[in-house]
């Protein structure tokens, strides 16, 4: 699903992403760990075709993401760190707006089905300003359902969520993988998301310091490696 080779992003003399290469197959989830400022969000934006790399190559689902970004983008669903929802609109109105903007089908049945898949159909016509952080995150994931994305990119998806919200996101990811989707979950926390990851990568100062199967690493071993590779930078638990 992802084939990245020597991705680089520089701003003047500052290298934000420095020679990152990795592959991710369908049905797999990569947990991307790293301290704040490591370059995780920049890498996600490059993968989402929202930011063009200074150098390197990137293929998404067989499409050249640099030469054919629109083709690659059709396969991608991204949920950024912020909720990015319209608080004065209802959940249904938010979905209808997003679908209209991307030229998609805004039929009532399709919108309701997407909301049902993220367990928001019962509150479809309530104003989003009344929603919890977890509900807003689920509304963002409803866009992924509507777009029928094959690659899901999540930036700090567990921030601000209680245990129930974290459990729901994990279950959503498991279902997404089971349906053949691939996911990259960027986080600075060891406390959530690792249970659904097939691989774990550590990013530090824009460089990929580790990329291993999750099954090969115990939580204790991963934490020791993280501290060693990132010079002891703190990660939340």
Secondary structure, DSSP 8 states (H G I E B T S, - for coil): -EEEEEEEEEETTEEEEEEEEEEE-TT-EEEEE--TTSSHHHHHHHHTTSS--SEEEEEETTEETTT-HHHHHTTEEEE-SS----TTSBHHHHHHHHHHHTT----HHHHHHHHHHTT-GGGTTSBGGGS-HHHHHHHHHHHHHHHT-SEEEEESTTTT--HHHHHHHHHHHHHHHHTT-EEEEEESBSSSSGGG-SEEEEEETTEEEEEEEGGG--HHHHHHHHHHHTTT---B-
